Each structure stands twice: as structure tokens, then as C-alpha cells.
Amino acid sequence: MKKIFAIAWKDAIIRFASSSELLFFIILPVVFTFLLAGGTPSGDTDNRIRLLVVDEARTTVSEQIIGELQNSTAVRPEVVSRDEAQKQFDERRASAVFIIPSGIDISSLQNGLAEVELFQQPNNLNATIAERAVLTAIRRVSSAISAAQNAVKQREAKQPFASDVEKQAYFETSLELAQNIQADAPERVTVIEGTTPDTVEYDPRANSSAGQLITWVFIPLFGISALFAYERQQGTLRRLLTTPSRKSTFLLGIISGQVAMALIQMVLLVGFGVVVMKLNWGREPLALSVILLASALAAAAFGTTMGTFVKTEGQASGLSIMFGMVMALMGGCWYPLELFPSAIQNAVKILPTTWAMQGLLDLVLRGKGLVDILPEAGVLLGFAVVFFAVGVMRFRYE
């Protein structure tokens, strides 16, 4: 046991001899996890296009227009001052700015004198969508006024009003009636969302967090092959023949040390997800420990097998990164597997990253427990047994 610990400690010292290793061990994983997971909106976030609104009129009509925009499925109005709107527009932080100038009221609409302003960023699709939403809101507000004006004309054609006061009162009554009818009118377009077998509310942050964890942990574990190549090039393995240490002791020392460091890295990334991103990683700690350990063993076993095929440390490092990136991409670590064709979804089941990702998502996203992730853990341990067996049988000192 002391020999195994000594070998593991030696590898840890070599790995962290340069402070730049911390960049790949914790700094970059945390940064990418935050950018791809923390920066990803959750399912409850309003993803409508942000539209800056400057309300200088502050009348009933302007309030109705803003109310229609708030009910829009395309834009999310944000009322700000003219100076703030101009600043954000100049800095290109806003796609469009809608200005309702003073004087916009029922009287100006009746007389056809109402004019509003809309500033749009050039060649911007969001600005075009915002324009359509503004036109729709204005049309809905003005249509009620047009209906009231029509009612006044029809009434005046049949029986003239006794005074302007009576005419205005009739207009206001007609306007209120038109607005009520418009509010009670049924929707002309009914949105029907398709149902899927998965009743779990999808959270892209959880998918991104789990995917980054697997990506950044599997690549160093695949790098066990580089350790074997390095020791072989330096002649360390040949010198071991002159010591009473057995091959199994050396292999256990290297593999257990790398797995232990991988588990520490996993715990740090899970802790970041719990504390900073408020993800539900800690609901089933035992199940989480099982799937993380099984994943680390599967990746370490693959690295062990690869180490018996490569010749140089540079070759091993390049292949570790390549295999790690490809397996992460195909295993659903960067994009949900549901986005891939069904044939690809079935084919990638031969990859350990697929099963590791499935197990982690079962815990953090689908709310499952230890019994539910045992199949994934079993498959990962199966990968570990097969690859460890191949690696040990093919292991050579030279």
C-alpha cells in the first residue's frame, strides 16, 4: 500500500510541478462551466427580444400600447429614459428603441396627427421582429379608436348630435365598448405544443454542467497513456525490473493516483454547480458518488489500454485530447443527444461518455436515485473491466 501511495504521490507532484496545470485542472473547467451552463438561460427565463420603450406621452394611449407589447410573444418591452435608450442603442446593446413622444393621446389619433419613432440597428433580424411587434400593438390600439370613430359617423348620419359634448360622450362610450369587445375576442391563432415521452422540464444549465464535468475529467484520465509513454521513454519502467515491486503495484499506483485526482476535480466542479449555479447535484450524494467513480474508472481504463499502443508521450497527449473531444461531442456532453438522428443515438452507446452523461442527467435533471442509475454505472464498470484487462495484458516495460 505504501508503494502504491508513493507512486500516486510522485505522479501528482510531476503533474502539478508547473502552476499552469491548475489552468486545466480547475480554472478552465470552471470558466467553461460558467459560460456554457451559468450563461445559459433556464427554462423560466423570458427569452423574448428586448425592446427599449421611451414613454414621453404618459397617457392612456401610451399605456395601452405598452400593455399590448407586454402581451406580445415576440418582444419584451423595457421602459427607460430617452438618454438611457440612446446610450444603449449607440453601444449596440439594444436592437431597437421605440419612442412614444409627448402628445400621443386619443385626440391625436382621432385627428390622424399621432407619430411615433422607432430606431433599428441595421441588418438586424431582432430589430425587424421588434418592428412587426410594434406595428401589431399600434394596430390593436388604433383599431378600437377607428371602430369608435366609425360608430360616431354612423350615428351622426342617422341623427346629428345636439352638441360637441354629446358627440364626445358617444365616442367615449363607443371606444369603451370596442375595447371590451376586442379584449373578449377569441385568439385567431391557437398555439399547440407537441407532447414528448419525457415529462421532465429541461434545464440546459444541468446538461452543460454535466457535459463540461465529463469533458474536462475524461481528457486527463485518457492522458494516463502519456504517463506510461513518459515512464517508458525515461527508462523508469526498465529500472523497476531491478526492484521487488510488481507490475500490478506500479499500475495500481498510477491508475489510483489519477482516479483520485479526477474525483477531486469532479467534486470541485459539482461544488461549483451547487454553490454558484444552484443546481440540484446534492440530492442523492450516494448515487452521485457511484456514477462519478464508475465514470472515472471507465475513463482511466481506456487511458490504460491506449497507453499500451502509443509509442511517444506527444503521440499519447494528442490522441488523449482527440478521443476526449470526440467522445464528449458524440456522447451528448456539448449538445443533447436528442438533437442527433436516432441512428447516431444508438451508435454512440458504445462510448463511455454516453453512459456517464445519461447517469448524471438522471440525477441532476430527472430526479432519479441510486437504483435508477445502477444500469449506467454497471455499463461503465463493464467498460472499466474490459479496458483494464486489455491494458494489463498488453502492458510492457519497454
C-alpha positions as CSV (number, residue, x, y, z in Angstrom):
1,M,0.0,0.0,0.0
2,K,2.9,2.4,0.8
3,K,4.4,1.7,-2.6
4,I,1.1,2.4,-4.3
5,F,0.7,5.7,-2.4
6,A,4.3,6.7,-3.2
7,I,3.8,6.1,-6.9
8,A,0.5,8.1,-6.9
9,W,2.1,10.9,-4.9
10,K,5.0,11.0,-7.3
11,D,2.7,11.4,-10.3
12,A,0.8,14.1,-8.5
13,I,4.0,16.1,-7.9
14,I,5.0,15.7,-11.6
15,R,1.6,16.7,-12.8
16,F,1.4,19.9,-10.7
17,A,5.1,20.8,-11.0
18,S,4.0,23.6,-13.2
19,S,1.4,26.0,-12.0
20,S,-0.1,26.1,-15.5
21,E,-1.6,22.7,-14.7
22,L,-4.1,24.4,-12.4
23,L,-5.4,26.2,-15.5
24,F,-6.6,22.9,-16.9
25,F,-7.5,21.2,-13.6
26,I,-9.9,23.8,-12.2
27,I,-9.7,27.3,-13.8
28,L,-10.7,26.5,-17.4
29,P,-13.3,23.9,-16.4
30,V,-15.0,26.4,-14.0
31,V,-14.8,29.2,-16.7
32,F,-16.3,26.9,-19.4
33,T,-18.9,25.6,-17.0
34,F,-20.0,29.1,-16.1
35,L,-20.0,30.4,-19.7
36,L,-21.9,27.4,-21.1
37,A,-24.0,26.5,-18.1
38,G,-24.3,29.6,-16.0
39,G,-24.7,31.8,-19.0
40,T,-27.4,29.5,-20.5
41,P,-30.9,30.7,-19.5
42,S,-33.0,28.3,-17.5
43,G,-36.5,27.3,-18.7
44,D,-38.1,30.1,-16.6
45,T,-36.2,32.9,-18.3
46,D,-38.1,35.3,-20.6
47,N,-36.4,34.7,-24.0
48,R,-38.4,37.3,-25.9
49,I,-36.5,40.1,-27.8
50,R,-35.7,43.0,-25.6
51,L,-37.3,46.3,-26.8
52,L,-36.4,49.6,-25.2
53,V,-39.5,51.9,-24.9
54,V,-39.4,55.6,-24.1
55,D,-42.8,56.8,-22.9
56,E,-42.8,60.6,-23.0
57,A,-46.6,60.8,-23.5
58,R,-47.6,59.1,-20.3
59,T,-51.2,58.9,-21.5
60,T,-53.9,56.2,-21.6
61,V,-53.0,55.5,-25.2
62,S,-49.3,55.1,-24.5
63,E,-50.1,52.8,-21.6
64,Q,-52.3,50.7,-23.8
65,I,-49.6,50.4,-26.4
66,I,-47.1,49.3,-23.8
67,G,-49.6,46.8,-22.4
68,E,-50.0,45.3,-25.9
69,L,-46.3,45.0,-26.2
70,Q,-46.1,43.2,-22.8
71,N,-48.6,40.7,-24.1
72,S,-46.5,40.1,-27.2
73,T,-44.9,36.7,-27.7
74,A,-42.1,38.3,-29.7
75,V,-40.8,41.2,-27.7
76,R,-40.2,42.2,-24.0
77,P,-40.7,45.9,-23.5
78,E,-38.4,47.7,-21.1
79,V,-39.4,51.3,-20.3
80,V,-36.3,53.6,-19.9
81,S,-35.5,57.3,-20.3
82,R,-34.6,58.7,-23.7
83,D,-30.9,59.2,-22.7
84,E,-30.5,55.7,-21.4
85,A,-32.2,54.3,-24.6
86,Q,-29.9,56.4,-26.8
87,K,-26.8,55.2,-24.9
88,Q,-27.7,51.5,-25.1
89,F,-28.6,51.9,-28.8
90,D,-25.3,53.6,-29.6
91,E,-23.4,50.9,-27.8
92,R,-25.4,48.3,-29.8
93,R,-26.8,46.7,-26.6
94,A,-30.3,47.2,-27.9
95,S,-31.7,46.0,-31.2
96,A,-34.4,48.6,-31.4
97,V,-35.8,51.6,-29.5
98,F,-39.4,52.6,-29.6
99,I,-40.2,56.2,-28.6
100,I,-43.8,57.4,-27.8
101,P,-43.4,61.2,-27.9
102,S,-45.5,63.6,-25.9
103,G,-48.8,64.5,-27.4
104,I,-49.8,60.9,-28.2
105,D,-53.4,60.7,-26.9
106,I,-56.9,59.9,-28.1
107,S,-57.3,63.3,-29.7
108,S,-54.2,63.0,-31.8
109,L,-55.3,59.6,-33.0
110,Q,-58.7,60.9,-33.9
111,N,-57.2,63.7,-35.9
112,G,-54.6,61.5,-37.6
113,L,-51.7,63.5,-36.1
114,A,-50.1,60.8,-34.0
115,E,-46.5,59.9,-34.9
116,V,-44.1,57.6,-33.1
117,E,-40.4,56.9,-33.6
118,L,-38.6,53.5,-34.0
119,F,-34.9,53.2,-34.2
120,Q,-33.4,50.0,-35.5
121,Q,-30.0,48.6,-35.8
122,P,-29.1,48.0,-39.5
123,N,-29.3,44.4,-40.9
124,N,-30.6,43.1,-37.5
125,L,-33.2,40.4,-37.5
126,N,-34.3,41.2,-33.9
127,A,-34.9,44.8,-34.9
128,T,-37.2,43.6,-37.8
129,I,-39.1,41.4,-35.4
130,A,-39.5,44.3,-32.9
131,E,-40.8,46.5,-35.7
132,R,-43.5,43.9,-36.5
133,A,-44.5,43.7,-32.8
134,V,-44.7,47.5,-32.5
135,L,-46.9,47.7,-35.6
136,T,-49.2,45.0,-34.3
137,A,-49.5,46.7,-30.9
138,I,-50.3,50.1,-32.5
139,R,-52.8,48.5,-34.8
140,R,-54.7,46.8,-31.9
141,V,-54.9,50.1,-30.0
142,S,-55.9,52.2,-33.0
143,S,-58.4,49.7,-34.3
144,A,-60.6,50.3,-31.2
145,I,-60.4,54.1,-31.9
146,S,-61.2,53.6,-35.5
147,A,-64.3,51.5,-34.6
148,A,-65.4,54.2,-32.2
149,Q,-65.0,56.9,-34.9
150,N,-67.0,54.7,-37.3
151,A,-69.7,54.4,-34.8
152,V,-69.8,58.2,-34.4
153,K,-70.1,58.7,-38.1
154,Q,-72.9,56.1,-38.4
155,R,-74.8,57.7,-35.6
156,E,-74.3,61.2,-37.0
157,A,-75.5,60.1,-40.4
158,K,-78.8,58.9,-38.9
159,Q,-79.3,61.6,-36.2
160,P,-77.0,64.6,-35.8
161,F,-75.6,65.3,-32.3
162,A,-77.1,68.1,-30.3
163,S,-73.6,69.3,-29.2
164,D,-69.9,68.5,-29.3
165,V,-70.2,67.3,-25.7
166,E,-72.8,64.7,-26.7
167,K,-70.7,63.7,-29.6
168,Q,-67.6,63.2,-27.4
169,A,-69.5,61.3,-24.9
170,Y,-70.9,59.0,-27.6
171,F,-67.3,58.5,-28.9
172,E,-66.0,57.6,-25.4
173,T,-68.8,55.1,-24.9
174,S,-68.2,53.5,-28.3
175,L,-64.5,53.4,-27.6
176,E,-65.0,51.6,-24.3
177,L,-67.4,49.1,-25.9
178,A,-64.9,48.5,-28.8
179,Q,-62.1,47.9,-26.3
180,N,-64.2,45.4,-24.3
181,I,-65.2,43.5,-27.5
182,Q,-61.6,43.4,-28.6
183,A,-60.4,42.1,-25.2
184,D,-63.1,39.4,-25.2
185,A,-62.3,38.4,-28.8
186,P,-61.0,34.8,-29.2
187,E,-57.5,34.2,-30.4
188,R,-57.3,33.6,-34.1
189,V,-54.2,31.5,-33.8
190,T,-54.0,28.7,-31.3
191,V,-50.6,27.5,-30.2
192,I,-50.4,23.8,-29.7
193,E,-47.2,22.4,-28.2
194,G,-46.2,18.8,-29.0
195,T,-46.0,16.3,-26.2
196,T,-43.0,14.1,-25.7
197,P,-42.5,11.0,-23.6
198,D,-40.1,12.9,-21.3
199,T,-42.2,14.8,-18.8
200,V,-39.2,16.4,-17.1
201,E,-38.7,20.1,-17.5
202,Y,-35.5,20.5,-19.4
203,D,-32.8,22.7,-17.8
204,P,-29.9,23.4,-20.3
205,R,-27.7,24.5,-17.4
206,A,-27.8,21.0,-16.0
207,N,-26.9,19.5,-19.3
208,S,-24.0,21.9,-19.8
209,S,-22.7,21.5,-16.3
210,A,-22.6,17.7,-16.5
211,G,-21.1,17.8,-20.0
212,Q,-18.3,20.1,-19.0
213,L,-17.5,17.9,-16.0
214,I,-17.2,14.8,-18.2
215,T,-15.2,16.6,-20.9
216,W,-12.6,18.1,-18.6
217,V,-12.2,15.0,-16.4
218,F,-12.1,12.3,-19.1
219,I,-9.3,14.0,-21.1
220,P,-6.7,13.9,-18.3
221,L,-7.7,10.3,-17.5
222,F,-7.1,9.4,-21.1
223,G,-3.8,11.0,-20.5
224,I,-2.7,8.1,-18.4
225,S,-1.4,6.8,-21.7
226,A,1.0,9.8,-21.8
227,L,2.3,8.8,-18.3
228,F,3.1,5.3,-19.5
229,A,4.8,6.6,-22.6
230,Y,6.8,9.1,-20.5
231,E,8.0,6.5,-18.0
232,R,8.9,4.2,-20.9
233,Q,10.9,6.9,-22.6
234,Q,12.7,7.9,-19.4
235,G,13.6,4.3,-18.7
236,T,11.7,4.2,-15.3
237,L,9.9,1.1,-16.3
238,R,13.1,-0.8,-17.1
239,R,14.6,0.2,-13.7
240,L,11.5,-1.2,-12.0
241,L,12.6,-4.6,-13.1
242,T,15.5,-4.4,-10.6
243,T,13.2,-3.7,-7.7
244,P,10.9,-6.0,-5.8
245,S,7.9,-4.0,-7.0
246,R,5.5,-6.0,-9.1
247,K,3.8,-4.8,-12.3
248,S,0.4,-4.7,-10.6
249,T,1.8,-2.4,-7.9
250,F,3.1,0.1,-10.5
251,L,-0.2,0.0,-12.4
252,L,-2.3,0.4,-9.3
253,G,-0.2,3.3,-8.2
254,I,-0.5,5.2,-11.4
255,I,-4.2,4.5,-12.0
256,S,-5.4,5.0,-8.5
257,G,-3.5,8.3,-8.3
258,Q,-5.0,9.6,-11.5
259,V,-8.5,8.4,-10.5
260,A,-8.2,10.1,-7.1
261,M,-7.2,13.4,-8.7
262,A,-10.1,13.1,-11.1
263,L,-12.5,12.6,-8.3
264,I,-11.2,15.7,-6.5
265,Q,-11.7,17.6,-9.8
266,M,-15.2,16.2,-10.1
267,V,-16.1,17.2,-6.5
268,L,-14.8,20.8,-7.2
269,L,-16.9,21.1,-10.3
270,V,-20.0,19.6,-8.6
271,G,-19.5,22.0,-5.7
272,F,-19.3,24.9,-8.1
273,G,-22.6,23.8,-9.7
274,V,-24.3,23.6,-6.3
275,V,-23.0,26.8,-4.7
276,V,-22.7,29.1,-7.7
277,M,-25.3,27.8,-10.2
278,K,-27.8,26.4,-7.7
279,L,-28.0,23.0,-9.5
280,N,-29.5,20.1,-7.6
281,W,-26.4,18.0,-7.5
282,G,-26.5,17.1,-3.9
283,R,-30.0,15.5,-3.7
284,E,-28.6,11.9,-4.0
285,P,-25.0,12.0,-2.8
286,L,-24.6,8.2,-2.7
287,A,-25.9,7.8,-6.2
288,L,-23.7,10.7,-7.4
289,S,-20.6,9.1,-5.8
290,V,-21.3,5.8,-7.6
291,I,-21.7,7.3,-11.0
292,L,-18.7,9.6,-10.7
293,L,-16.5,6.7,-9.5
294,A,-17.7,4.4,-12.3
295,S,-17.1,7.1,-14.9
296,A,-13.6,7.8,-13.6
297,L,-12.7,4.1,-13.6
298,A,-14.0,3.7,-17.2
299,A,-12.0,6.7,-18.5
300,A,-8.9,5.5,-16.6
301,A,-9.2,2.0,-18.1
302,F,-9.4,3.5,-21.6
303,G,-6.3,5.5,-20.9
304,T,-4.5,2.4,-19.7
305,T,-5.4,0.5,-22.8
306,M,-4.3,3.4,-25.0
307,G,-1.0,3.6,-23.2
308,T,-0.1,0.1,-24.4
309,F,-0.5,1.1,-28.1
310,V,1.2,4.6,-28.2
311,K,4.9,5.0,-28.6
312,T,5.7,8.5,-27.5
313,E,4.4,11.0,-24.9
314,G,3.5,13.5,-27.6
315,Q,1.5,11.0,-29.6
316,A,-0.4,10.0,-26.4
317,S,-1.2,13.6,-25.5
318,G,-2.6,14.3,-28.9
319,L,-4.7,11.1,-29.0
320,S,-6.0,11.8,-25.5
321,I,-7.3,15.2,-26.5
322,M,-8.7,14.0,-29.8
323,F,-10.5,11.0,-28.2
324,G,-11.7,13.1,-25.3
325,M,-13.2,15.8,-27.5
326,V,-14.8,13.3,-30.0
327,M,-16.3,11.2,-27.3
328,A,-17.6,14.3,-25.4
329,L,-19.2,15.6,-28.6
330,M,-20.8,12.3,-29.6
331,G,-21.7,11.4,-26.1
332,G,-24.0,14.4,-25.6
333,C,-21.7,16.4,-23.4
334,W,-21.9,19.5,-25.6
335,Y,-25.3,19.1,-27.3
336,P,-28.2,17.0,-26.1
337,L,-28.4,13.6,-27.7
338,E,-32.0,14.3,-28.7
339,L,-30.6,16.7,-31.4
340,F,-28.8,13.8,-33.1
341,P,-30.5,11.3,-35.6
342,S,-31.8,8.2,-34.0
343,A,-29.2,6.1,-35.7
344,I,-26.4,8.2,-34.2
345,Q,-28.1,8.0,-30.7
346,N,-28.0,4.2,-30.9
347,A,-24.4,4.1,-32.3
348,V,-22.9,6.3,-29.6
349,K,-24.0,3.8,-26.9
350,I,-20.6,2.2,-27.4
351,L,-19.0,5.2,-25.8
352,P,-18.5,5.6,-22.0
353,T,-19.2,9.3,-22.2
354,T,-22.8,8.5,-23.3
355,W,-23.5,6.4,-20.3
356,A,-21.7,8.8,-17.9
357,M,-23.8,11.6,-19.3
358,Q,-27.0,9.6,-19.0
359,G,-26.3,8.7,-15.4
360,L,-25.5,12.3,-14.4
361,L,-28.6,13.7,-16.1
362,D,-30.8,11.1,-14.4
363,L,-29.6,12.5,-11.1
364,V,-29.4,16.3,-11.6
365,L,-32.2,16.7,-14.2
366,R,-34.7,13.8,-13.9
367,G,-34.6,13.5,-10.1
368,K,-33.8,9.8,-10.1
369,G,-32.0,7.8,-7.4
370,L,-29.4,5.1,-6.8
371,V,-31.5,2.2,-8.1
372,D,-32.2,4.1,-11.3
373,I,-28.6,4.9,-12.2
374,L,-27.3,1.3,-11.5
375,P,-27.6,0.3,-15.2
376,E,-25.5,3.2,-16.3
377,A,-23.0,2.5,-13.5
378,G,-22.9,-1.2,-14.4
379,V,-22.1,-0.4,-18.1
380,L,-19.3,2.0,-17.1
381,L,-17.8,-0.6,-14.8
382,G,-18.1,-3.1,-17.6
383,F,-16.1,-0.7,-19.8
384,A,-13.5,-0.5,-17.0
385,V,-13.2,-4.3,-16.6
386,V,-12.7,-4.8,-20.4
387,F,-10.2,-2.0,-20.9
388,F,-8.3,-2.7,-17.7
389,A,-8.0,-6.4,-18.8
390,V,-6.7,-5.4,-22.2
391,G,-4.3,-2.8,-20.8
392,V,-2.8,-5.1,-18.2
393,M,-2.3,-8.0,-20.7
394,R,-0.6,-5.7,-23.2
395,F,1.5,-3.8,-20.7
396,R,5.2,-3.9,-21.4
397,Y,8.1,-2.3,-19.6
398,E,9.8,-1.4,-22.9
